[in-house]
Amino acid sequence: MSVSRDQVLNFVRQQHRRPLKIRELARALRVSDRAYSDFRRLIRRLVRDGDLVKLRHSRYGIPSDHNLVVGRISIQTSGYGLLAPEDGGADIFIGARYMKRARHGDRAVARLTRKAQGSDRAEGELVRIVERAEQTMVGTYVENDGISLVISDDPRIRARVHIPDDLTCGAKAGQKVVVSLKYSSPNAHPDGRIVEVLGNADDAGIETLILIKKRGLPLDFPHHVLEATEAIPEGISTEEIDRRLDLRDLICFTIDPADARDHDDAVSLQVLDDQTYCLGIHIADVSHYVPEGSPLDHEALTRGSSVYLPDRVIPMLPEKLSANICSLQPREDRLALSILAYITPEGELIDAQIAETVIRSRASLSYGEVQQVLDRDSRTIHENPAEPYADILMHMEALRSCLTEKRMARGTIDFEIPEPHIILNDQGHPIQIRARARLNSHRLIEEFMLLANEIVARRMADGGIPILYRVHEPPDGEKLAAFCDLAKTLGYRLSNPSRIDSIQAFLANFKDEPIGHILSHRLLRSMKKAVYTPINVGHFGLACDTYTHFTSPIRRYPDLILHRILRDAINDAVTPGQMARRARRLPDIGDLATQREIGAQQAEWDAIRLMQILYLKDKIGECFDAVIVDVRSIGFFVQLNDVLIEGLVHVKYLYDDYYIYHELQGALIGESTGTIFRLGDSVQVQLAQLDRQRLRIDFHLLSHTQNVRSKRRGRR
């Protein structure tokens, strides 16, 4: 007999006075010997998710029943820690003497002790380190009285790791190195061994390399993976072409950023005699080259996704596959999984065919080139490689407009939040930072890919075939209510936050106003994160009841595994046993893919932040016009008007008064002067300090102007 997550948790809650071991739980819940391995995995997953906690003598309980909290530790430079509970709520203060041997980012169990003096925040002490944040450390190699040490570059990690003389990897004093840490137990001091010498502190590109190593991102592929890649033939056999739908005569092309190296999607469009559109969405068939269980498959699963940094890409698959064999290069035969969607001129989907195909892209077009055609820019027509496809592109844009209108009508939330685009010189140094343009050519590809993802998800759901869905749960009511209160203080009213049409109208209210991007970002933060799971609960943000990721198998593992499942379904090649085996693996794969996606996003944000700091490094003391984009108890964050760079104005540098943070108003208010700093206020700031280790930018305030806002309490 197998049991569910809820059954386990309900039973353990009833037994809170007598925590049980796994075997005892299994007997009490009548888990069969055959299902015991799955039961153990379920218990481990519940512990990892923070729903259960492992107590003394390998017994398990609900954390709150034992005055315990599970969370991640954030160590501050002064030595104390803040534990962020995994089930939400305020951070728990952990004094320096109660930190045991915790390192920044460790997952730990804390026992609540009391409320902090003069505060509502709880205090606690660490009971156990459950999981170390990382098994490596980046730091500076030093020699002190004949003793070899590595000092972490992260000021929150104060430990000096001793390195035996025969494990220094030839490092020289002052060089940046990567240290492998080995713990005899989670609570023990680590032993150190230098596994890589990165170079000297002033080497070109060393900052990004250090960041990559800190994040534990794999730069090089293992030898056995490269060997497996080299064994893959570049040509396509006649037998493989013969068994597929041959679309090589169809006019299709890729549309990507100008500097893209991998092209995993191509598009085509035919206008049929009855004016119906036949939209082709052709996705590189990576699954043909990466069989399940192969070395390439294991490596792709471990990486989870490609990571896109301003100066480099860390691919999920080796370059021979990602940039050559699988990439839909122009004028080359390529294997694909294609969707041929039949759509009325009004944007109604009539039918869709999904097939294994062989295609030949006619051109590799950039977003800018396609946009010039859509704008009918006569100055560039003759030299624009997109011009021969102008008629097709204009029809594509007409179809895109219909699809967008229908999607917005059903309730999709469209956040217009600018992203920074960093321009680098030949040495990889940032010379310009500006908002990344979002053109109709971007929207065209986005719309077609959304449609493809929905078609595949619906086909799999209707067939009862287990897959990983891309789900986005409705927002947490409390967080959304807090956002509504904040917006109300600024003169904006979100009357019914549970309805998507109300959120749409709210966003439209201030779309063209300076505060629009700020509130859009705050609203986005109040919502839950999209995840990968085999349990389909729909996608709130897209107002879609069935959605998945299918269109990027070169750079996302969930797309790759979906291709495998889809190909088996097309060929009737899956047995009930295989389907059941895959279904058992999907929850763990979904969890891992979600974790890897979060890690990739954090690395990308850190790399952007690093480039912003490098861009500002010769601008200390310069003054900038800015706007307040976030307010917290420690101060307020500003975004510079001319470039998309944010930094902190710390409250300790507001010398004219004692400022108190008012959370409901999202404001700092002076106790004596009544001066208010709140979202959207214009300020002039001076660049004061840059911290590359903590990726922090500090400003000092020069002047402040409160924006005058019209009250919109009656508007929706």
N, C-alpha and C positions, 0 to 999 in steps of 0.2 A: 504494500500500500504506500502511495506517495502522499505527501501532505503539502499544503500551500503555505505561503508566507504568513498569511493572517492566522491560520490555525496554530502555527508555532508561536507567534507573538501572543495570541490570546491565552494559550496554555501556560506560557512562561509567566504572564502577568498573574495568573491564578496561583502560581507556585512561588510568588516572590519571597515568601518567608523561607523557602528551602530551594535554592538554586540547584539545578541538576547538571550532570555531565551529558555529553552528546549521546552516549549509549543509553543512559537513563531516559533521556528525552525520546529517543527512538523507540524504546520499549513502551513508554507511556502512550506514545502516539501511534503505536502499532505499525511502525515502519518495517516493511519486509526486508529480509537480507538482500534481496535483489535491488531494492530501492535505497539501500543504506548509503551508497556512494553519492547518489544525488542529494540525499538528506544532509550529508556532511557538507557538500558544496553549498547548499542552501543556508546552513548555519554560518559558514564562513562569509557568505555574501551579506547576511544580516549583520554580522559583526562589522564588516567593511562599510556597510551603509550606516552604521551607528544605531541600528534598531536594537541590537543586543550588545552586551559587553562581556568579555571574558573575565571572570573573577578568579579568586584563588582556587587552587586545586582543579583547574580546568573546568570550572562550573560556569554556567551562563545565566545572565539575568537582564532585566530591563534597566538601563542606566539610572533612570530617575527613581526607581524603587530603592536604590541603594545610595542615594545622594551623590551619584556620580554623573559626570558629563563627559562625552566624547567629542573631541574637536581637534583642530589644527592650532599649533602654537606659533604665534608671531612674537619673536624676541626683539625687544627694543634695545637701542644702543646703550642705555643705562643699566641693562641687565635684567630687568623684570620682563615678564611675558604676558601676553594676552591670548587666551584660548577662545577661539571662535566656535561655539557649539554647532555641531552638525545639524541639529534639529532647529536651528534658528535661535533668536534671542540675543541679548546683549553679551558682549565679550566678558570673560571672567578674568579678573586681575590675579596674576600669579607672582608673588614676591620673589625676588632674586634667590633667596635662601631656600625656596620651595620648588625650584626649577629642576632639581635633580641634575641629570646630564643632558637635558633636552637641547636640541638644536633647532634653529629656525626652520619652520615648515613641518616638524615632526607631528605625527598623529598621536595623541596622548589621551589618557583618562585622568580627569581631575576630580578631587572630592571637594564639594562646596563646604566652606567653613563659616563664612559670615559676610555681612554687607560691608563694603569698604567705608571707612569713616567719612562722613559728610557727603556720601554719594549713594545712589541706588544700585551701583554696580556691585556684583557679588565678588567675593574673594575666594580663592581656593588654593589647593596644593596638588602638585602632580602625584599621582599614584603609580602610574605605569606608562612607559612609552610603548605604544602598540606597534607603530610602524615608523621607521626612519624615513625622513623626507627624501634622502638620496644616499647613494652608496659611494659617491665621488665628491670631491671638493676641488675648487679652483683657488689657487693662492700663489703667494710669492715664496720662492725657495730662499732660505737664509741659513747661514752657518754661524753658530754661536758657541765659542769656546770648544770647537771640535765636534759640536752636536749639530746634526742636520735636522732642520725643522721646516715646516711649511705653515705660513700664516695665512689664514683665509682672507680673500679679498672682500668678503662680506663682513662689514663691521658688526653685524648681529651674531656672527659666529666667532666666539672669542678664543676657542680652543686652538692651541698650537699642537700640530700633529708631528710626533717624532717619526723620523724616517731612518731606518737602519742604513748603514753606510753602503751596503751592497744592493740597496733598492732605490738609489737616487736617480737612476736612468741617465746619468751623466749631466744632470742639471748643474748650472752655475749660479752663484749667488746673485739674486736680483731678478732671475728669470721667472716667468709665469709658467706654472705647471699644473697638471691634473693629478690628483692623488686618489688612489683607490682606498676606501675605508673598509675595514673588516671588523665587525662587532661579534664578540663571543656570545653576547646576548643583547637585546634592545637597550638595556640600561648600563652597559659596560662602556669604558673608554675605547675608542677605535684604535686599531693599529693602522699604520700608513705605508703605502708603497706608491712611488711616483710612476705613473703609467704613460705619461706623455709630457714632453717639454714643448710648450706653445711658442715660446720666443721671448724676446726682450720687450719691456713695457712700452717702448717707443716704436716698435715695428708697425708698418702699415697694416691696417685691418685687424690688429690684435684685439681691439675692443670687442668687435663682433665675434671673433673667434672665442674669446673668453665667455661672452654671453651664451654662445651655443653650447659650450662645455658646461657652464653652470646649469643650463636647462637640461643637460643630459641628452642632447639631440645627437643622433648618430650621423657622422659625416661620411664615413667610408662604409662600403658594403663588405661583408665577410667574403673571404676567398671562395668558399664553396658556392656562395650565391652568384658571384661573378663567373665562376666556371659554368654554372647552370645557364647563365645568360648567354655566354659565348656559344653554347651548344645549340642555341635557337637559330634556325636558318632565317635569313632575311627575305627570301622569296616565298611565294605562296604556291603550293602544289596545285596541279591541274585538278586533282581529285577534290580538293577543298573548294576550289572555285565552282566546280560543276555541281556540287551539292547545295550551293547557296543561291539566293536570288541575286542575279547579276544586274547591278544598277550603275555600271561604269559609264553608260551613255547618258545618265541623268546629270543635268547641270547642278552641281552642288559646290559649295565653298565654305571655308572656315572664316569666322570673324572673331578676332582676339586682340589683346593689347599688342602694340607695335613690336614690343620686345619679347613676345611669348616664344617659348621654345617647344612646348608640347601643345598639340592640338587634339583634344579628345572629342570635339563635336563639330559636325558640319551640318549645313542646312540647305534645303532645296525647296522650290515652290513651283507648282504647275497650276495654271488656271484651266479647268476642264470646260467642255463645251457648254455645260449648264451653269457656268460661272462658279461652280464649287471649287474650292481650293483643295489641292493635295499637297499638304505640308510634309516634307521629309525632314526628320530629325535623326541624324546618323551619328552613332556613338562608337568610338573605337572599341573593338572586341578584344579587350585585354585578357579576358578569361580564357580565350583560345591559347594564349601563350603562358598563362600562369595557372597551371592545374592545381586543384585542391590538394593540400598536403605536401606540395613541392617545396624545395628550399626558397624559391622566390615567394611562394605564398606565405610561408612562415615569417619571412623578413618583412613582407608588406603588412601582415597583421601586427607584427611588433611595432612597426613605425606608425601604422594607422592612417597617416595622411602625409602629404607633402607639406613642407613649411616654407612660406614665401617671406623672405627678409628683403630689406631695401637693396642689399648689394649681392644677394645670392639666393638660390633655391636649394633646399635640401629635399631631394625627391623621395617618393615612396618606393619607386622602382628604379633600377639602374638605367643610366642614360641611354644605353642601346635600345631599351624598350620604350622608355618615356619620351625620348626625343627623336626616335627613329622608327623602329619596327611598328610600334602601336600608334604613333602620332600620325594624324591624317594629313600627311605632307601633300602639297599640290603635285599633280601629274604622276602620282604613284598609286598603284593598286593597294588597297587597304581593306582589311576585314572589319566589319562593323555589325552592330545590332541596330537595326533601323526601325523607326516608327513612321508609317505613312498614315497621316491623320487627314481624314476628309471632313472639311469644315465649310459651312455655308458662308456667304458674304457677310452675314450678320454675326458670325463668330460662334455658331452652334456646331458642336462636334457631332457628326453623323455616324462615323465609323472609324476604326483604327486597325491597321494591320501591323503586327510586330514580326520581324523576320531576321534571320541571319543573312547578311548580305556581303557583297564585295563592291566597293565604291572606288571612285577616282575623283578626288577634289580638283576643281579647275583652278582655284586660286586661294592664296592665303591673304585675306584682307584684314586691315586694322580697323578698329572702331572709328578712328579719325577719318579714314578714307571713305568708309560707308556713310558717315555723317555728312561729309561734303556732298555726296550724291543725294542724300535725303534733303539737304538744304538747297540743292541745285546751284552749287557754288561754281559759276561759269569760269572763274579764274583758274581752277585746277582740273577741269574736266579732261583735258587732253592728256595730262600726265598721270591721272588717277587710275590705278589698276582696277578700281571698283566700277568704273564707268561702263565697261561692256555689259555689266549685270544690272544696269540702272533700272530697267523695266521690272525685273524680278524683285529688286530691292524696294521699289516703290510699292509693289503689290504686297511685299512682306510687311512694310510699314503700315499699310492700310489694314491688313489682317491683325497685326500687333495692336493697333489702336482699338479694334473691336474686342479682342481678347482682354485687353487691359480694362476696358470699360465694363465688360461683363464680370471680371474678377473683382473690381472695386464695388460693383453693384451688389455682389453677394456678401461683401463685408471685409475684404482684405484690408489690413492695416499697412499703410505705406509710410515708413519713417524716412524722411529726407534729412539724414544726418551726414554732414560732410566728412570725408576721410582725407587724411594728409597724403599728398603725393610728393615724394622726396626725389629731387634731381641730384645726381651724383656726378662729380667730375671723373676724369680718367684714373685718378688715384683712389676713387671710392669715397671721397669726402663730400658731404652734403653742401651744395652751393645754393639751393633754392628749395623752399617748402611751400606748397600751395595746396588748395583744396582740389581733390581729384574730381574732374568733371564727370557728371552723370548725363550721358547723351541719350538720345532716342535710339542710337545704334546699340548702346548697352541694354536699354529696355527691350529692344527687339529680341536679342539673344536670351535675356532673362525670361521673357514671356514664353518663348518657345520651349525653353528647358523646364519651366514650371509645368507646362502642359504635358511634356513627355513624362515627367515624374508622376504626375497624377494618373496618366493613362496606364502606366505600368503598375502603379500601386493598386488601382482599381481592378486590373486584370488579375493580379495575384490574389487579391482579397476575394473576388468573385469565384476564383477557382479553389479557394480554401488552401492555398499554398503558403506555408510559413515563410515570412521574410522579415527583414528589419525595416520597420517603419520609421519615418522621421516625424516625431510627434512634438507638439507644443501645447502644453496644458494651459487652461485659462489662468489668468493671474491670481495671485493670492489676494483675498478680499481685504485684509488688513493693510497690506502694502499699497494697494490701489486706493484705499480710503485715505491713507496718509498723503499720497500724491494729490488726491482731490483737494484735501485741506490746504496743501501748499499752493496749488494752482489758484485756489480761491483767494488767498491772501495777496496774490499778484493780479487779481482782477479777472481771472478766467474760471469758468464754471464747466465742469464735466458732470452733467446732470445725472446720467445713468451709466456708470462705468462698466456695468455688466453687459451692456449692449454694444456690439461692434460698431453699429451705425452712429451711436453717440460718440464713440472714440474717434471715428472718422471725422465727424463734424467738428469735434474739439480740435483736432490737428489742423483742419482746414481754416479754423478761426484765426490762427496766428502764423500761417504758413509763410507769409511774406514779411513778417515782423522780426526785428532783431532777436527777440526772446524766443522765437519759434524753435530754433535748433536746440536751445537749452532745455525747454520743457519737453520736446520730443525725446531728448536723451534721457531725461529724468523719468519719463513715462516708460521708456524701454527698460530702464533699470528696475522698475517696479514689477516687470513681468518675468515669468519663468523662462528658463533656457530650454531651447529645443534639444532633444536627445534622440538616440537610436535605441529602439526597443521592439521586440516582436509583438508587444501588446498595443494594438491600434486604438488610441484615444483621440485621434484627429489632430489637426494643426490649427490652433486658435488664431495665430497671426495671419494665416492665409485663408481663414474661414473655409477650410477644406476638411472633409471627414475622413479622407484616405490619402496619405501622401508618403512618398519615399524619396530616396536619393538614387538616381540611376545614371545621371549624365556625366559623371566625372570619374570613371574607373582608373584613370592614370594617376590621379592624385588623392582618391578617397577609397579606403578599404570597404566600407559598406556598399558602395556602388559596385565594386568588383565582385563581392560575394552575391549581390543581387543578379549580376550578369550570369553567374554560374547557374543560379536557381532558374532564371528565365530561360536560358538555353536548354536546360534539361526539360523544362515544361514544354517548350516549343517542339522538342524532338521526342516527347513522351518517353524520356530516358530515365526518369526517377522512379524508384520503387518505394512502396510505403515504408520499408525499413530505412532507406536513405533519407526520406523526408522526416521520419521521426528522429533520426540521428542528428540531422541538421537543426531540427527544432530545439533539441536539447542544448546545442552549442550556441544558438542565437542570443540568449540573454547575456552570456559572458562576453561574446563578441561585441554586442551592443554597448555594454558597459565600458569595455576597453576602448572601443572606437570613440565614445563620448569623452573619455578621459584624455585620449590622444588629441582629439580636436581642441579641447580646452587648453592642453599644454601647448599646442601649436599656436593658438591665438595669443596666449600669454607671451610666448617667445616673439611673435610678430609685434605685439605691442611694446615689449621691452626693446626690441631692435629699433623701432620707430622712435621711442623715447631716447635711446642712445644717440641716434642720428640728430635729433633735435638738440641734444646737449652739445654734440660736436659742432653743429651749426652755430651755436651761441657762444662757443668757447672764447672767441676774441671780441665779445660784445659786453663783457662785464662793465657795469657802470652806465650803459646806455639806457635811454628812457623810451618807453613804448606806451601807446594807447591800447587799452584792453577793456574787456568786459568780464564781470563776475559770472562764472558758470557753475560754481558749487560753493556752498557754505557749510562749514563744520565747526565743531568746538575748537579745533586747533587754529582756525583761520579761514580764509576763503581762497578759492582757486580762481585764477584769471586765465582767459585766453586772449592772446595778442591779436589785435585787429588785422594786421597785415599778413600774418602767418599762423597756421594752425598749430600753435605751441601753447601748452598750459603750464602753469607753475603756481606755487603757493605763496601767499602773503600771510606769514605766520602772525597769530594774534599777539605774540610777545613784542612784535615790532610796531604795533599800533599804540604809540606812546601817549596819545592825548587823553586816553580814558581807559577804564576797565570795561572790557566788552564781555557780554554774556550771550551765550548761544541759545536761541529760541528755535527749537526744532520744528514746531508746528508752522512757524512763519518762514523757516529756512533763512534765518537772518542772525547777524551779530548786532547787538544793540548796546551802545555806550551807556553805562550806569549813570553817569553825571550829565553828559551832553545830549543824550538821546540820539546820537548819530547812528544811522542804520546802514549796514552793508547787507544787500540782498541780491538775489539772482537778477541779472540783467543790468545792474548798475554799471555805469561807465567809470573807469578809473585810469589814472596814469601811474605807471609803475617803473621802477628802476631795477635792472637785473643785478642781483646781489651775489648769488652763489650758485655754483654748479657742482653736483655730487655724482660722479660717474658710477660709483659703487652702488649707491642706493637709487640711481636713476632719478635724482631729485633736482628740481629747478626752483630756486627761491627768489622772490622779488620783494622789494620794499615799496610801500605806498608813497606816492608823491601828491596826488590830488584825487578827489572823489566827487562824482556828480550822480545824484539819484535821478534815475529816469522817471519821467512823469508818464503814468499809464492811465488810460481811460478805463473806467470800471465796466466790466462786461458780465456782471453777475446774472443778467437776464438772458444772455446769449448762450447758445449751445454749440 
